[in-house]
């Protein structure tokens, strides 16, 4: 397609043609209205003048008779720019006036008419037009008084000329403006097209150009750039997840195979085979948990879980998680406490529960306080009850619901907190603790799904992980009885 063809096919050029047509129609309507108004105004002026003059002449005829009528008509006919006058006998013969010729049948009709005429002193053709009124006097004589319409014709000529030039100017300027706007828009579209072609070729770092005008194309480019940034982040995350899956799942799969091979090679009794199968099942359960966590993260990030959102009290979730994990915390030498006040919200109860459970599991794994230094006398230092305490909190803070877990372990350095929420990231270099590095990633995805965020803060010492989620209390949530926060 040629450049001119592309230009004419642009939406901007077509819209310009539409606006040009509408503006031309409006201008033509305005000129027609102006011409019609002028026509009516001139006609009203002529009829008012002629009616007044006929009244005067009829009064003179009544008082002074035919001689006074003829004298008056002759005098008025000689004035510069005089009206048209004609007096005829009942038989139709001219008695006085300045009209030399009329269209046939004019004097036989009483009332207003538009007619061609010729003055007595005009030897040319009778191509003049006039608006005349014919009246019948008391003795059967007929009187014609009229006014030439040349002034109206000149005004129409001026309006017609103005209309022609106006339409021509509108068309020229409209087409010129349309071409200018279309070319400007086309350049921007071509720039966007070039960027999209690079993106389709695999360069996800490309971004659409954004001008400084802030118009609809700039807003569209900004939104598309935000979408491209999101797509690039997702693709990078997908690549990172693929790499992490290949790295983190290769070890348990290899271990699973080696144990099965070892069982086949060395096991000699039924108990040996049973032990090998139990270890295989345990390793398989770990793999299944990892894949379930990945599926749950994908479900949260895709937004599919929004259809399962209900009204519930976050405090009930906090108390349920406390009851579920309290024995596990005690087995690890820690105490688990909960402080929960009414916190109504609207969300996916299952995902919120899983996210809070992941935070509690992380606190139990990594929230063991640093061992105290042994005193000089050799006696072990008494354990600090506060340092061994993990606190689960649920409360409403303004328009947000805060679900937090606080431990007093090693914590996470501030420089590593952003990195800690990524998939398969485990800050423990030795990896002596079981896990897949998906707990914080799932919690962050759940918070994002609900329009909130996962905040990692310092508990001095330890870590304070908080799910900050907008509180949208629904009508279906029952009003619970108000009581003091429970502490366990």
C-alpha positions as CSV (number, residue, x, y, z in Angstrom):
1,X,0.0,0.0,0.0
2,X,1.3,3.4,-0.9
3,X,1.9,6.1,1.7
4,X,-1.0,8.2,0.3
5,X,-3.3,5.2,0.5
6,X,-2.2,4.5,4.1
7,X,-2.9,8.2,4.9
8,X,-6.4,8.1,3.4
9,X,-7.3,4.9,5.2
10,X,-6.4,6.2,8.7
11,X,-9.1,6.7,11.2
12,X,-8.0,10.3,11.8
13,X,-8.4,11.2,8.2
14,X,-11.8,9.6,8.0
15,X,-12.9,11.4,11.2
16,X,-11.7,14.6,9.6
17,X,-13.9,14.0,6.6
18,X,-16.9,13.3,8.9
19,X,-16.2,16.5,10.9
20,X,-15.7,18.4,7.6
21,X,-19.1,17.2,6.3
22,X,-20.8,18.0,9.6
23,X,-19.2,21.4,9.7
24,X,-20.0,22.1,6.1
25,X,-23.6,21.1,6.7
26,X,-23.8,23.4,9.7
27,X,-22.3,26.3,7.8
28,X,-24.7,25.7,4.9
29,X,-27.6,25.6,7.3
30,X,-26.4,28.8,8.9
31,X,-26.2,30.6,5.6
32,X,-29.6,29.3,4.5
33,X,-31.1,30.6,7.7
34,X,-29.4,33.9,7.2
35,X,-30.7,34.2,3.6
36,X,-34.2,33.2,4.7
37,X,-34.2,35.7,7.5
38,X,-32.9,38.5,5.2
39,X,-35.5,37.6,2.7
40,X,-38.2,37.8,5.3
41,X,-36.9,41.1,6.7
42,X,-36.7,42.8,3.3
43,X,-40.2,41.5,2.3
44,X,-41.6,42.8,5.6
45,X,-40.0,46.2,5.0
46,X,-41.4,46.4,1.5
47,X,-44.9,45.4,2.5
48,X,-44.9,47.9,5.4
49,X,-43.7,50.7,3.1
50,X,-46.2,49.9,0.3
51,X,-49.1,49.5,2.6
52,X,-48.4,52.8,4.2
53,X,-48.1,54.5,0.8
54,X,-51.3,53.0,-0.5
55,X,-53.1,54.2,2.5
56,X,-51.8,57.8,1.9
57,X,-52.7,57.7,-1.8
58,X,-56.2,56.3,-1.1
59,X,-56.8,59.1,1.3
60,X,-55.7,61.7,-1.2
61,X,-58.0,60.1,-3.8
62,X,-60.9,60.3,-1.4
63,X,-60.3,64.0,-0.6
64,X,-59.1,65.3,-4.0
65,X,-60.5,62.9,-6.6
66,X,-58.8,61.6,-9.7
67,X,-57.0,64.9,-10.5
68,X,-55.3,64.9,-7.1
69,X,-54.5,61.2,-7.4
70,X,-52.8,61.7,-10.8
71,X,-50.9,64.7,-9.6
72,X,-49.6,62.8,-6.5
73,X,-48.6,59.8,-8.5
74,X,-46.7,61.8,-11.1
75,X,-44.8,63.7,-8.4
76,X,-43.9,60.6,-6.5
77,X,-42.8,58.7,-9.6
78,X,-40.2,61.4,-10.4
79,X,-38.4,61.1,-7.1
80,X,-34.9,59.4,-7.2
81,X,-35.2,55.7,-6.3
82,X,-39.0,56.0,-6.4
83,X,-41.3,53.0,-5.9
84,X,-43.4,51.6,-8.8
85,X,-46.7,53.4,-9.4
86,X,-49.5,52.7,-11.9
87,X,-53.1,53.9,-12.1
88,X,-55.4,52.3,-14.6
89,X,-59.0,52.8,-15.6
90,X,-61.6,50.1,-15.1
91,X,-61.0,49.2,-18.8
92,X,-57.3,48.7,-18.1
93,X,-55.8,51.8,-19.7
94,X,-52.9,53.5,-17.9
95,X,-53.7,56.9,-16.5
96,X,-50.5,57.7,-14.5
97,X,-47.4,56.1,-13.2
98,X,-43.8,55.1,-14.0
99,X,-44.4,51.5,-15.1
100,X,-44.1,50.9,-18.8
101,X,-44.8,47.2,-19.0
102,X,-45.9,44.4,-16.7
103,X,-46.4,40.7,-16.9
104,X,-49.8,39.8,-18.3
105,X,-52.7,39.7,-15.9
106,X,-51.0,41.5,-13.0
107,X,-53.6,44.4,-12.9
108,X,-56.5,41.9,-13.0
109,X,-55.5,40.3,-9.6
110,X,-56.1,42.2,-6.4
111,X,-53.4,41.7,-3.7
112,X,-49.7,41.0,-3.5
113,X,-47.7,39.6,-6.4
114,X,-44.1,39.2,-7.6
115,X,-43.8,40.2,-11.2
116,X,-41.5,41.3,-14.0
117,X,-41.7,44.9,-15.0
118,X,-40.2,47.7,-17.1
119,X,-40.1,51.4,-16.2
120,X,-41.2,54.1,-18.7
121,X,-37.7,55.5,-18.8
122,X,-36.1,52.1,-19.3
123,X,-35.8,51.1,-22.9
124,X,-34.1,47.7,-22.1
125,X,-35.7,44.4,-21.5
126,X,-38.3,44.0,-18.8
127,X,-36.1,41.6,-16.7
128,X,-36.6,43.5,-13.4
129,X,-38.6,42.0,-10.7
130,X,-40.7,43.7,-8.1
131,X,-43.1,43.0,-5.3
132,X,-46.3,44.9,-5.9
133,X,-49.8,45.3,-4.5
134,X,-52.8,45.9,-6.6
135,X,-55.9,47.6,-5.0
136,X,-59.2,48.8,-6.4
137,X,-60.3,52.3,-5.8
138,X,-63.9,53.3,-5.1
139,X,-64.7,54.3,-8.7
140,X,-63.3,51.1,-10.3
141,X,-59.8,52.6,-11.0
142,X,-57.0,50.3,-10.0
143,X,-53.8,51.3,-8.2
144,X,-50.5,49.4,-8.3
145,X,-47.7,50.3,-5.8
146,X,-44.6,48.2,-5.6
147,X,-40.9,48.0,-4.8
148,X,-38.0,46.7,-6.9
149,X,-36.4,43.6,-5.5
150,X,-32.9,44.4,-6.7
151,X,-31.7,44.9,-3.2
152,X,-32.9,41.5,-2.2
153,X,-31.3,40.0,-5.3
154,X,-27.9,41.6,-4.4
155,X,-28.1,40.3,-0.9
156,X,-28.8,36.8,-2.2
157,X,-25.8,37.2,-4.5
158,X,-23.6,38.2,-1.7
159,X,-24.8,35.3,0.4
160,X,-24.3,32.9,-2.4
161,X,-20.8,34.1,-3.1
162,X,-20.0,34.0,0.6
163,X,-21.4,30.5,0.8
164,X,-19.3,29.3,-2.2
165,X,-16.1,30.8,-0.8
166,X,-16.8,29.6,2.7
167,X,-17.4,26.0,1.5
168,X,-14.3,26.2,-0.6
169,X,-12.2,27.5,2.3
170,X,-13.7,24.9,4.7
171,X,-13.0,22.1,2.3
172,X,-9.4,23.2,1.6
173,X,-8.6,23.9,5.3
174,X,-10.4,20.7,6.4
175,X,-8.6,18.5,4.0
176,X,-5.3,20.2,4.8
177,X,-5.9,19.8,8.5
178,X,-7.0,16.2,8.0
179,X,-3.9,15.3,6.1
180,X,-1.7,17.0,8.8
181,X,-3.5,15.2,11.7
182,X,-3.5,11.9,9.9
183,X,0.2,12.1,9.0
184,X,1.0,13.0,12.6
185,X,-1.1,10.1,14.0
186,X,0.3,7.8,11.3
187,X,3.8,8.6,12.3
188,X,3.0,7.7,15.9
189,X,1.2,4.5,14.9
190,X,4.1,3.5,12.7
191,X,6.5,4.0,15.6
192,X,4.2,1.8,17.8
193,X,4.0,-0.8,15.0
194,X,7.8,-0.9,14.7
195,X,8.0,-1.5,18.4
196,X,5.4,-4.2,18.4
197,X,7.1,-6.0,15.6
198,X,10.4,-6.0,17.6
199,X,8.4,-7.4,20.6
200,X,6.8,-10.1,18.4
201,X,10.3,-11.0,17.2
202,X,11.3,-11.7,20.8
203,X,12.6,-8.5,22.2
204,X,10.4,-8.1,25.3
205,X,12.4,-5.1,26.4
206,X,10.8,-2.9,23.7
207,X,8.4,-0.2,24.9
208,X,6.0,2.0,23.0
209,X,7.0,5.7,22.7
210,X,5.1,8.1,24.9
211,X,4.8,11.7,24.0
212,X,4.4,14.7,26.3
213,X,0.8,15.7,25.2
214,X,-0.9,13.2,27.4
215,X,-3.5,12.4,24.7
216,X,-5.4,9.1,24.2
217,X,-2.5,7.6,22.3
218,X,-0.1,8.4,25.1
219,X,-2.5,6.9,27.6
220,X,-2.8,3.8,25.5
221,X,1.0,3.6,25.1
222,X,1.4,3.9,28.9
223,X,-1.1,1.1,29.6
224,X,0.4,-1.1,26.9
225,X,3.9,-0.4,28.4
226,X,2.6,-1.4,31.8
227,X,1.2,-4.6,30.2
228,X,4.5,-5.3,28.5
229,X,6.4,-4.8,31.7
230,X,4.0,-7.3,33.4
231,X,4.5,-9.8,30.5
232,X,8.3,-9.4,30.6
233,X,8.2,-10.0,34.4
234,X,6.0,-13.0,34.0
235,X,8.3,-14.4,31.2
236,X,11.3,-13.8,33.3
237,X,9.6,-15.4,36.3
238,X,8.6,-18.4,34.1
239,X,12.2,-18.8,32.9
240,X,13.4,-18.5,36.5
241,X,10.8,-21.0,37.7
242,X,11.7,-23.4,35.0
243,X,15.4,-23.1,35.9
244,X,14.6,-23.5,39.6
245,X,12.3,-26.5,39.0
246,X,15.0,-28.1,36.9
247,X,17.6,-27.4,39.7
248,X,15.5,-28.0,42.9
249,X,13.5,-31.0,41.7
250,X,16.4,-32.7,40.1
251,X,17.9,-33.6,43.5
252,X,14.8,-35.3,45.0
253,X,14.0,-37.1,41.8
254,X,17.6,-38.4,41.6
255,X,17.5,-39.4,45.2
256,X,14.2,-41.2,44.6
257,X,15.6,-43.1,41.7
258,X,18.8,-44.0,43.6
259,X,16.9,-45.3,46.6
260,X,14.7,-47.5,44.3
261,X,17.7,-48.8,42.5
262,X,19.5,-49.5,45.8
263,X,16.4,-51.3,47.1
264,X,16.4,-53.6,44.0
265,X,20.1,-54.2,44.3
266,X,20.6,-54.8,48.1
267,X,17.2,-55.5,49.7
268,X,16.9,-59.1,50.6
269,X,13.8,-59.2,52.8
270,X,10.3,-57.9,52.8
271,X,11.1,-55.4,55.6
272,X,13.9,-53.9,53.5
273,X,11.5,-53.5,50.5
274,X,8.9,-52.0,52.8
275,X,11.4,-49.5,54.2
276,X,12.5,-48.5,50.7
277,X,8.9,-48.0,49.6
278,X,8.2,-45.9,52.6
279,X,11.2,-43.7,51.9
280,X,10.0,-43.5,48.2
281,X,6.5,-42.5,49.3
282,X,7.9,-39.8,51.7
283,X,10.0,-38.4,48.9
284,X,7.0,-38.5,46.5
285,X,4.8,-36.6,49.0
286,X,7.4,-33.9,49.2
287,X,7.4,-33.6,45.4
288,X,3.6,-33.5,45.4
289,X,3.6,-30.7,48.0
290,X,6.0,-28.7,45.9
291,X,3.8,-29.1,42.8
292,X,0.7,-28.3,44.8
293,X,2.3,-25.1,46.0
294,X,3.3,-24.1,42.5
295,X,-0.3,-24.8,41.3
296,X,-1.7,-22.7,44.1
297,X,0.7,-19.8,43.3
298,X,-0.3,-20.0,39.6
299,X,-4.0,-20.0,40.6
300,X,-3.5,-16.9,42.8
301,X,-1.5,-15.0,40.3
302,X,-3.9,-15.8,37.4
303,X,-6.8,-14.4,39.4
304,X,-8.9,-17.6,39.0
305,X,-9.5,-17.8,42.7
306,X,-11.5,-14.5,42.7
307,X,-14.6,-16.5,42.0
308,X,-14.4,-18.3,45.4
309,X,-14.3,-15.2,47.6
310,X,-16.7,-15.0,50.6
311,X,-17.1,-12.9,53.7
312,X,-15.4,-14.2,56.8
313,X,-13.6,-13.1,59.9
314,X,-9.7,-13.2,59.7
315,X,-9.6,-13.6,63.5
316,X,-11.1,-17.1,63.1
317,X,-8.4,-18.1,60.7
318,X,-5.7,-16.9,63.0
319,X,-7.1,-18.9,65.9
320,X,-7.5,-22.0,63.7
321,X,-3.9,-21.8,62.6
322,X,-2.8,-21.4,66.2
323,X,-4.7,-24.5,67.2
324,X,-3.3,-26.5,64.3
325,X,0.4,-25.5,64.7
326,X,0.7,-25.2,68.5
327,X,1.8,-28.9,68.9
328,X,4.4,-28.6,66.2
329,X,5.8,-25.4,67.8
330,X,6.1,-27.1,71.2
331,X,7.9,-30.0,69.6
332,X,10.5,-27.5,68.3
333,X,10.9,-25.9,71.7
334,X,8.8,-22.8,70.9
335,X,5.6,-21.4,72.2
336,X,2.8,-20.2,69.8
337,X,0.5,-17.4,70.9
338,X,-2.4,-15.6,69.1
339,X,-3.9,-12.2,69.6
340,X,-6.9,-11.8,67.4
341,X,-9.7,-9.2,67.4
342,X,-12.6,-9.0,65.0
343,X,-11.3,-8.4,61.4
344,X,-14.1,-8.9,58.8
345,X,-13.0,-9.2,55.2
346,X,-14.0,-10.5,51.8
347,X,-11.6,-12.9,50.1
348,X,-10.6,-16.5,49.4
349,X,-10.6,-18.2,52.8
350,X,-8.6,-21.2,51.7
351,X,-5.8,-19.1,50.2
352,X,-5.7,-16.7,53.1
353,X,-5.5,-19.7,55.5
354,X,-2.7,-21.3,53.4
355,X,-0.7,-18.1,53.3
356,X,-0.9,-17.6,57.0
357,X,0.0,-21.2,57.6
358,X,3.1,-20.8,55.4
359,X,4.2,-17.8,57.5
360,X,3.7,-19.8,60.7
361,X,5.7,-22.8,59.3
362,X,8.5,-20.5,58.3
363,X,8.5,-19.0,61.8
364,X,8.7,-22.5,63.4
365,X,11.5,-23.6,61.0
366,X,13.6,-20.5,61.2
367,X,12.4,-18.7,64.3
368,X,14.5,-20.6,66.8
369,X,16.5,-17.9,68.7
370,X,20.3,-17.8,68.4
371,X,22.0,-19.8,71.2
372,X,23.0,-17.6,74.1
373,X,26.7,-17.4,75.0
374,X,27.8,-19.7,77.8
375,X,28.9,-17.8,80.9
376,X,32.4,-17.9,82.2
377,X,31.4,-20.2,85.1
378,X,30.4,-22.9,82.6
379,X,26.7,-22.9,83.5
380,X,24.2,-22.7,80.5
381,X,22.2,-19.6,80.2
382,X,18.5,-19.9,81.0
383,X,16.3,-19.8,77.9
384,X,14.5,-16.5,77.2
385,X,10.7,-17.3,77.2
386,X,10.0,-14.2,75.1
387,X,12.6,-15.2,72.5
388,X,11.0,-18.6,72.1
389,X,7.6,-17.1,71.5
390,X,6.0,-16.9,68.1
391,X,3.0,-14.5,67.9
392,X,0.1,-14.7,65.5
393,X,-1.9,-11.5,65.2
394,X,-5.1,-10.6,63.4
395,X,-6.6,-7.1,63.6
396,X,-8.3,-4.4,61.5
397,X,-6.3,-1.3,60.9
398,X,-8.4,1.4,59.2
399,X,-9.4,0.0,55.8
400,X,-6.9,-2.9,56.0
401,X,-6.8,-6.3,57.7
402,X,-3.4,-7.2,59.1
403,X,-2.4,-10.8,59.6
404,X,1.1,-11.1,61.0
405,X,3.5,-13.7,62.4
406,X,6.4,-12.5,64.6
407,X,9.3,-14.7,65.6
408,X,12.6,-13.9,67.3
409,X,15.0,-16.0,65.2
410,X,17.7,-14.8,62.8
411,X,15.3,-12.8,60.6
412,X,15.9,-11.8,57.1
413,X,18.4,-9.0,56.2
414,X,16.7,-6.0,54.6
415,X,18.7,-6.4,51.4
416,X,17.4,-10.0,51.0
417,X,13.7,-9.4,51.7
418,X,12.7,-8.6,48.2
419,X,14.5,-11.6,46.9
420,X,13.0,-13.9,49.6
421,X,9.5,-13.8,48.1
422,X,10.7,-15.3,44.8
423,X,10.0,-18.9,44.0
424,X,12.4,-21.6,45.2
425,X,14.5,-19.0,47.0
426,X,16.0,-20.4,50.3
427,X,18.2,-18.0,52.1
428,X,19.6,-20.9,54.2
429,X,22.7,-21.8,52.2
430,X,23.1,-25.2,53.8
431,X,19.4,-26.1,53.3
432,X,19.4,-28.3,56.3
433,X,15.7,-27.5,56.9
434,X,13.1,-29.3,54.8
435,X,11.1,-27.2,52.3
436,X,11.0,-26.0,48.7
437,X,11.3,-22.2,49.1
438,X,7.7,-21.5,48.0
439,X,6.1,-20.4,51.3
440,X,6.8,-16.7,51.1
441,X,6.2,-16.7,47.3
442,X,2.7,-18.2,47.9
443,X,1.9,-15.7,50.7
444,X,2.9,-12.8,48.4
445,X,0.8,-14.1,45.5
446,X,-2.2,-14.4,47.8
447,X,-1.8,-10.9,49.1
448,X,-1.5,-9.5,45.6
449,X,-4.6,-11.4,44.5
450,X,-6.6,-9.6,47.2
451,X,-5.2,-6.2,46.4
452,X,-2.7,-6.2,49.3
453,X,0.9,-7.0,49.9
454,X,3.3,-9.1,52.0
455,X,5.4,-6.9,54.3
456,X,8.7,-8.3,55.8
457,X,9.9,-6.3,58.8
458,X,12.4,-6.5,61.6
459,X,11.2,-7.8,65.0
460,X,14.5,-6.8,66.8
461,X,15.5,-9.6,66.6
462,X,13.6,-11.8,64.3
463,X,11.2,-11.4,61.5
464,X,7.7,-9.9,61.4
465,X,5.8,-11.1,58.3
466,X,2.5,-9.3,57.7
467,X,-0.3,-9.9,55.2
468,X,-1.8,-6.4,54.6
469,X,-5.1,-6.9,52.8
470,X,-7.9,-4.4,52.1
471,X,-10.9,-5.0,54.4
472,X,-14.1,-5.4,52.5
473,X,-16.7,-6.5,55.1
474,X,-19.7,-8.1,53.4
475,X,-23.4,-8.1,54.6
476,X,-23.4,-11.8,55.1
477,X,-20.9,-11.7,57.9
478,X,-22.5,-12.1,61.3
479,X,-21.8,-9.7,64.1
480,X,-19.8,-11.6,66.7
481,X,-19.7,-10.8,70.4
482,X,-17.0,-8.4,71.3
483,X,-14.4,-9.8,73.7
484,X,-10.9,-9.2,74.8
485,X,-8.1,-10.5,72.4
486,X,-7.2,-14.0,73.3
487,X,-3.6,-14.7,74.2
488,X,-2.2,-18.2,74.3
